[in-house]
Amino acid sequence: MKKSEVPQDNGRVFEKGSRELYYALDEDGQYTTQLSTGWDAKTVVQDQTMLVLQERIDKAQQDVRDGLVSPIVYFMELRRMDWQLLSDYTGFWKWRVRRHAKPSVFHKLNDRMLAKYADTFDISIEELRNYKGD
């Protein structure tokens, strides 16, 4: 896009005076940079993404309440992680992390294993162990 076409839609993300850098073509057809205060299309996409993320968090919370999954799933969703990322942060193999998502297995985890999850989620072991979806 041309430098004069870089959107200046005053997006919600940039309410505090910050701006985003875009690459654009100047009058001579050379790439240059241009600051933007926002873009409506980007705001719509971000809003939709946040709705989807919140739905996933809410479902994980309900699943913990219903005893279908362990609190690991809720905190993983809350921190916007997936199985692989959680595996990478904890050092556990992905199949083990998925196994720990089962309530029957989660309740048997020792403090050392729970500490890795708690550190990753930036919560206490007690908070992780005692979370019931409330």
Backbone bond lengths (Angstrom), bond angles and torsions (degrees), N, CA, C in turn:
res aa  C-N    CA-C-N  psi(-1)  N-CA   C-N-CA  omega(-1)  CA-C   N-CA-C  phi
1 M - - - 1.440 - - 1.516 108.46 -
2 K 1.289 114.74 157.82 1.458 120.44 179.79 1.525 110.12 -79.64
3 K 1.319 114.65 155.62 1.457 120.74 -178.68 1.529 111.43 -56.50
4 S 1.307 117.14 -37.61 1.470 121.28 -179.45 1.536 112.56 -73.01
5 E 1.364 117.15 -14.08 1.465 121.37 -178.27 1.526 113.51 -97.82
6 V 1.327 117.33 -0.71 1.463 119.95 179.43 1.521 107.80 -63.41
7 P 1.346 117.35 125.88 1.465 121.08 -174.03 1.529 113.04 -62.19
8 Q 1.307 115.40 143.36 1.461 123.37 176.69 1.532 107.41 -132.53
9 D 1.341 116.49 60.49 1.465 121.99 -171.63 1.524 114.37 -90.67
10 N 1.324 118.28 9.11 1.459 121.88 179.31 1.527 111.82 50.37
11 G 1.310 115.69 56.91 1.458 121.79 -178.54 1.517 112.79 -65.00
12 R 1.307 115.24 156.60 1.461 122.82 -178.30 1.525 111.62 -60.76
13 V 1.307 117.56 -33.31 1.458 121.72 -178.70 1.524 111.16 -64.53
14 F 1.299 116.86 -26.23 1.452 120.98 -174.15 1.522 113.15 -108.19
15 E 1.337 116.97 26.90 1.456 121.24 -176.40 1.522 113.42 -63.36
16 K 1.314 117.37 -27.01 1.453 120.37 -174.28 1.518 112.56 -93.37
17 G 1.314 117.01 23.41 1.450 120.32 175.94 1.511 115.43 89.35
18 S 1.314 118.39 -2.18 1.454 119.47 177.97 1.528 109.42 -79.48
19 R 1.302 115.03 158.31 1.463 119.90 -179.53 1.516 109.09 -137.71
20 E 1.321 115.18 164.77 1.452 122.17 -178.29 1.517 109.26 -113.19
21 L 1.317 116.37 143.99 1.453 121.86 -177.97 1.529 110.41 -92.56
22 Y 1.324 116.64 129.78 1.461 123.19 176.51 1.522 108.91 -122.11
23 Y 1.318 115.13 153.41 1.459 120.25 171.56 1.518 107.39 -94.95
24 A 1.324 115.98 137.45 1.457 121.59 -178.73 1.520 108.89 -148.35
25 L 1.315 114.87 166.04 1.470 120.48 177.93 1.521 109.78 -91.92
26 D 1.329 115.66 134.25 1.467 118.99 176.45 1.527 109.47 -86.02
27 E 1.321 116.26 -172.78 1.469 121.55 -176.50 1.528 112.73 -62.70
28 D 1.345 117.12 -24.77 1.462 121.47 -179.13 1.533 112.54 -92.84
29 G 1.351 117.30 4.14 1.452 120.99 179.83 1.520 113.73 81.00
30 Q 1.319 117.39 12.45 1.461 122.63 179.06 1.533 110.05 -95.47
31 Y 1.322 116.16 144.63 1.461 119.08 177.49 1.518 110.06 -71.25
32 T 1.302 114.64 136.64 1.452 122.57 177.38 1.527 107.79 -145.28
33 T 1.296 116.50 179.17 1.457 119.32 179.03 1.520 110.21 -108.26
34 Q 1.339 114.57 152.55 1.459 121.06 178.44 1.528 107.55 -145.30
35 L 1.317 117.59 135.41 1.454 121.66 177.91 1.522 110.35 -84.31
36 S 1.324 115.73 145.62 1.454 121.68 179.70 1.521 109.29 -128.98
37 T 1.313 116.84 144.03 1.468 121.18 177.00 1.524 111.66 -92.34
38 G 1.300 118.79 0.64 1.459 121.33 176.80 1.508 112.31 146.07
39 W 1.321 114.46 170.33 1.451 121.02 -177.03 1.516 106.84 -147.38
40 D 1.310 117.25 120.26 1.468 121.97 -176.82 1.523 112.30 -55.39
41 A 1.319 117.14 -41.66 1.474 120.39 -179.08 1.529 110.50 -61.42
42 K 1.298 117.13 -40.30 1.457 121.53 179.24 1.529 110.32 -67.36
43 T 1.310 117.26 -38.50 1.462 121.44 178.51 1.525 111.00 -62.76
44 V 1.326 117.10 -41.63 1.466 121.32 178.99 1.529 110.04 -62.54
45 V 1.311 117.06 -44.77 1.463 121.47 -179.72 1.529 110.15 -64.40
46 Q 1.322 117.50 -43.16 1.456 120.59 179.21 1.530 111.30 -63.85
47 D 1.333 116.95 -40.98 1.471 120.21 177.58 1.519 110.82 -60.91
48 Q 1.330 117.60 -43.90 1.460 121.63 -179.99 1.526 110.55 -65.21
49 T 1.307 116.49 -41.14 1.455 120.78 178.30 1.524 110.83 -61.66
50 M 1.316 116.96 -42.59 1.466 120.59 179.57 1.529 111.07 -64.75
51 L 1.319 117.63 -36.93 1.469 120.70 176.63 1.524 111.37 -63.28
52 V 1.308 116.74 -43.89 1.465 121.21 179.61 1.528 110.08 -64.20
53 L 1.327 116.65 -43.61 1.459 119.99 178.78 1.525 111.21 -62.05
54 Q 1.327 117.07 -42.28 1.462 120.28 179.62 1.527 111.37 -64.98
55 E 1.333 116.87 -37.60 1.469 120.30 176.88 1.526 110.83 -62.36
56 R 1.324 117.01 -40.31 1.466 121.11 178.86 1.524 111.00 -66.27
57 I 1.323 116.66 -40.29 1.467 121.11 178.09 1.524 109.60 -64.19
58 D 1.325 116.57 -46.36 1.471 121.13 -179.83 1.531 111.37 -61.48
59 K 1.333 116.88 -41.09 1.465 120.40 179.28 1.524 110.34 -65.58
60 A 1.321 116.94 -43.36 1.463 120.09 178.77 1.527 110.74 -61.99
61 Q 1.324 116.59 -40.06 1.462 120.85 178.24 1.529 110.67 -62.46
62 Q 1.322 116.27 -44.42 1.466 120.58 178.91 1.530 110.98 -65.35
63 D 1.321 116.92 -39.33 1.460 120.61 178.84 1.531 111.45 -64.38
64 V 1.340 117.16 -35.33 1.465 120.08 175.05 1.519 109.27 -65.66
65 R 1.340 117.32 -45.28 1.475 121.71 178.16 1.524 111.41 -56.74
66 D 1.337 115.35 -41.48 1.466 121.27 -177.13 1.530 112.90 -80.20
67 G 1.321 116.97 -4.48 1.454 120.79 179.09 1.513 114.00 77.00
68 L 1.321 116.99 19.85 1.469 120.74 -179.05 1.523 112.50 -85.16
69 V 1.328 116.84 -29.75 1.464 121.99 -179.18 1.526 108.84 -138.91
70 S 1.317 115.07 163.67 1.458 120.30 177.57 1.531 109.96 -84.47
71 P 1.321 117.43 167.02 1.468 120.60 178.10 1.527 113.64 -59.55
72 I 1.311 117.41 -18.67 1.469 120.50 178.75 1.525 110.23 -56.80
73 V 1.310 117.29 -40.74 1.466 121.24 -178.29 1.525 110.53 -64.19
74 Y 1.335 116.88 -44.02 1.464 120.40 179.98 1.527 111.07 -62.14
75 F 1.321 117.30 -49.46 1.462 119.56 -177.74 1.528 111.61 -68.51
76 M 1.324 117.02 -30.72 1.457 120.54 175.13 1.534 110.05 -62.89
77 E 1.323 116.99 -45.89 1.461 120.88 178.44 1.529 110.84 -67.29
78 L 1.325 117.05 -41.65 1.457 121.70 -179.49 1.527 111.27 -59.90
79 R 1.328 116.35 -36.19 1.469 121.29 179.90 1.533 112.22 -90.61
80 R 1.332 115.79 8.50 1.469 122.54 177.69 1.531 112.64 56.61
81 M 1.312 113.56 48.39 1.460 120.62 179.29 1.528 109.08 -111.68
82 D 1.317 115.49 164.75 1.459 120.77 170.35 1.527 107.71 -120.55
83 W 1.332 116.50 -179.91 1.461 120.10 -175.66 1.522 112.27 -59.47
84 Q 1.320 116.41 -42.65 1.462 119.89 -177.56 1.526 111.38 -66.76
85 L 1.312 116.80 -43.59 1.461 120.00 -179.38 1.529 110.83 -64.63
86 L 1.330 116.86 -42.25 1.456 120.24 177.65 1.527 110.32 -63.58
87 S 1.303 116.57 -39.08 1.457 121.28 175.89 1.525 110.80 -60.55
88 D 1.313 116.50 -44.79 1.462 120.95 179.96 1.532 111.58 -63.17
89 Y 1.314 117.37 -42.59 1.463 121.07 -178.82 1.530 112.44 -69.31
90 T 1.321 117.90 -38.78 1.464 120.79 -176.90 1.521 113.11 -85.34
91 G 1.323 116.49 -24.66 1.455 119.84 -175.53 1.524 113.17 85.87
92 F 1.326 116.94 2.00 1.468 120.76 176.38 1.526 108.52 -87.33
93 W 1.324 115.67 147.59 1.454 118.81 174.06 1.519 109.03 -62.74
94 K 1.321 114.89 150.28 1.464 119.97 -176.89 1.528 111.98 -58.13
95 W 1.311 117.84 -39.81 1.466 120.01 -179.50 1.520 110.60 -63.90
96 R 1.347 117.07 -31.29 1.467 119.64 178.00 1.529 110.87 -72.64
97 V 1.310 116.32 -39.18 1.469 119.83 178.28 1.520 109.32 -61.60
98 R 1.313 116.75 -44.66 1.472 120.35 177.88 1.533 110.84 -61.93
99 R 1.303 116.02 -37.89 1.467 120.26 178.73 1.531 110.13 -66.82
100 H 1.324 116.85 -39.45 1.464 121.24 178.65 1.529 111.96 -66.67
101 A 1.313 117.60 -14.62 1.464 121.70 177.45 1.528 111.74 -75.57
102 K 1.314 116.96 -10.78 1.465 120.79 176.29 1.523 108.38 -82.53
103 P 1.317 118.15 128.88 1.466 120.17 -178.15 1.528 113.69 -55.57
104 S 1.327 117.56 -39.68 1.466 120.34 -178.48 1.526 111.98 -63.87
105 V 1.319 116.99 -33.44 1.467 121.16 178.95 1.530 109.70 -82.01
106 F 1.323 116.69 -40.90 1.466 121.65 -178.55 1.526 111.44 -56.51
107 H 1.315 117.79 -42.06 1.461 121.27 -176.66 1.531 112.58 -67.34
108 K 1.323 117.47 -14.83 1.464 121.52 179.37 1.528 112.88 -96.47
109 L 1.355 117.32 -3.82 1.464 119.76 -177.68 1.523 110.71 -68.11
110 N 1.320 115.86 141.02 1.459 119.76 178.71 1.540 110.42 -83.00
111 D 1.318 116.13 170.75 1.459 121.31 -176.26 1.527 112.58 -62.24
112 R 1.320 117.67 -33.70 1.467 120.70 179.55 1.526 110.86 -62.93
113 M 1.321 116.63 -43.43 1.466 120.33 179.21 1.524 110.55 -70.45
114 L 1.325 116.57 -42.80 1.462 119.79 178.40 1.520 111.01 -62.58
115 A 1.320 117.03 -33.46 1.465 120.86 179.75 1.530 111.26 -63.73
116 K 1.316 117.04 -36.69 1.473 119.65 177.76 1.527 110.59 -63.81
117 Y 1.324 116.22 -43.14 1.468 119.49 177.25 1.526 110.60 -66.53
118 A 1.325 116.64 -46.03 1.467 120.78 -178.03 1.527 110.65 -60.72
119 D 1.329 117.41 -42.90 1.467 120.38 177.52 1.526 111.19 -62.42
120 T 1.308 115.64 -41.41 1.464 120.38 179.66 1.526 111.09 -63.21
121 F 1.327 116.66 -40.67 1.464 121.34 -178.37 1.535 112.42 -86.70
122 D 1.334 117.08 -5.20 1.461 123.00 -179.41 1.532 111.29 60.57
123 I 1.331 115.06 46.63 1.465 122.54 176.49 1.530 107.68 -135.25
124 S 1.324 116.50 173.55 1.467 120.20 177.89 1.530 109.87 -84.69
125 I 1.318 115.19 160.68 1.467 120.22 176.78 1.525 109.66 -61.14
126 E 1.324 116.44 -40.46 1.464 120.57 -179.36 1.523 111.32 -63.32
127 E 1.327 115.95 -41.39 1.465 119.61 178.89 1.528 110.82 -62.73
128 L 1.316 116.60 -41.30 1.460 120.83 178.00 1.535 110.43 -66.73
129 R 1.306 116.31 -48.85 1.459 120.90 -176.82 1.531 112.31 -63.23
130 N 1.331 116.89 -37.15 1.467 121.13 -172.69 1.525 114.40 -97.23
131 Y 1.318 118.37 1.62 1.469 119.73 -178.40 1.528 109.25 -69.23
132 K 1.317 115.16 126.75 1.480 121.08 -177.30 1.536 112.10 -119.26
133 G 1.306 116.94 11.69 1.454 119.39 177.97 1.517 114.06 91.01
134 D 1.323 117.30 22.08 1.463 120.03 -179.94 1.506 112.45 -107.94
